[in-house]
Amino acid sequence: MEGEIRRRLGFAGTAEELRRIWCGAFEPDPEVLAAADLVRDRPTALFTDNDALLRAGLPERLPEVNDRFDVLAFSCALGATKPAEEAFAGALGLLGATPEEAFFVDDREANVRAARELGLTAELFEGGAALRRTLERLLTD
């Protein structure tokens, strides 16, 4: 992946410079991070279709995201992307959870639908404040 990005962009810098630039495209949302903090006493996973370059740079470049999750379930490592059943199975396997034990949130309706069909509680992402309210409701049910 990194080689393809370098070739397409004509990038001649170091691997560290490329990770810094690549990860710089992502800006963590404080409201989402605060919502994630609500469930830190439970196993958590970041389940994303993002690439290996972000995965490599996440611990150093976005520690505020990295440190909130027990598992980083990147599709590039799982060998399948959402909404494929194999991607969900891989993420659940890394998390050590069954579909019935998991909560999934995503900004794509197709992914939310797929998760529900597999037995996960799933919600469409509509912002950090809405996520917080949903998690608070789920935690008190």
Helices and strands as residue ranges (DSSP letters): H 2-9, H 15-23, H 30-37, E 45-48, H 52-61, H 63-66, E 71-74, H 75-78, H 85-95, G 99-101, E 103-106, H 109-117, E 121-124, H 128-140
